[in-house]
Amino acid sequence: MGMDHITEKEFAYSLLPKELNNAEYNKRLNESRIIEAPDLEVTRGDAARILHLFVKNVLGIKDIEDITPAEVLRDLYDCRVCVNHIAQVYLRGLMQGVKIPEVGKDFEIFDSKGLLSRQEATEIADKVRQLWAEREK
């Protein structure tokens, strides 16, 4: 495994505030069934799934109903199963698209098959901590 990449389990564990003990977090993760391949490097698509299900099932935040603004991502519909996961995390600003330079105008993709870097995972976890804090208010 590359030093710059993160596993599904590591990514999922990074989303919860450090104050919650491992037993409670394990219970929440097991109940939500968001980790499918714990020891594999997490792709951006799998990260979107984990993140979306975490926000929805663990934090209890409802989905955004109108996902059409996410259609700026040229590859949004490449995976029919992934569409809502990607749209939800993109529209909430939890994950960004990838800008692709093109003559005259750039375009944006999600790059769901690309691997999630540790840096991006850290940035996502920081945003999720903000959601936790807002939820606790």
N, C-alpha and C positions, 0 to 999 in steps of 0.2 A: 504494500500500500504506500502511496506517495505521502511524503511529509506534509504536503500542502492540502491534502484532502481529508475528509472526515467520514466516518461510518454513519449508517442510519441511526444506530443506537447512540453514538456520541452526539449527533445532531439533536435527536429527540431529547436527550438528557440536558442539553444546553438551553432548552427553552423554558425550563421551570426555574423559579427563583431558588437560590441556594438554601433559603430557610426551610423549605419543605424537605422532610426526611426521605431517605431513599425508599423506605417501605411504602409510604403513602404514594410516592411518585410511581413506583413499580405497579402498584394497584391501579392507579389512573391510566398508566400506559397500557397495561394488560386489558383493562376494560374497554379502552378505546380502540385497541387493535391497530394502532397506527404504524407500528414497526413490522415490516414484512421480511427484511433481510438484514438483521442487526449488524453483521460483521462486514457487509459489503460497503464499498465507497458509495456515498449517496450522490445520485445524479440530481440536477436541478429539478427535473420532473418529480422524482421521488421526494425531494425536499419540499416541493410545493404541496404534494399530497400529505406528507407528515404535518407540515405547517398548517395547512387548511383544516385537517381533521383535529389537530391540537387546538386551534383557535375555536373551532365549532364545538367539539366534544368535551374538551377539558376546561376551556375558558367560558364556554356557553355563549359565544357571540354568534348571532344569526348571520346567515349568508347575505351578501348584497344581491338583491333580486335582479337588477338590470346589469348584465355583464357586457353589454355591447361596447362600452368604452375600451374594453380590453382587446377588441378586435384590431387595434393598432399593431398588435403582435402578429406578424405575418405567419407564424407557425402555430398560432393558437389552436387550430383545428387539426393539427397533425396527429394528435392522439385524442380520440373521442372520449376516452375514459378520463383523461387528464384535464379537459377543457375547464371544468368548473374549479378544480383545485388551483390551476394556474391563474385563472381570472380572479378568483377571490384574493389570493395573496398579492397579485399584481395591483389590483384596484385598491387594496388596503395600504399599499406602499411597503409591504413587508419584504417583497422581492422585486428587483428591477429587471427590466428587459436588457437585452444586449444590442447596442447600436451597431449597425452594419453600414459602413461607408459605401455610398453608391454615387456615381457621377450625377451631379445635379441635386441629389437629395438623399439623405441617409434614411434607412428604414430600421425597424426594430423587430427583433425576434425574442423568444423566451429562451431558446436553446435548452430544451428539456433533457436532451441526451448528454449535455456537458456535465462534468463533475463539479460539485459544489466545493469551493475552496474554504479553508478554515477561516480566512478573513471574512468572506461573505457570511459564513455561518455565525461568526461573532457579531457582525452587524445586524443580522436577523434576530439573534437572541436578545440584543439590546432593544430592538423595536418591540419584541414580545414582552420584555420586562416593563416597557412603558404601557402596554395593554393591560398587564397585570395590575400595575399601579392605578390606572384609570378605573379598572374594574373594582378595586378595593375602596375607592372613594365613596 
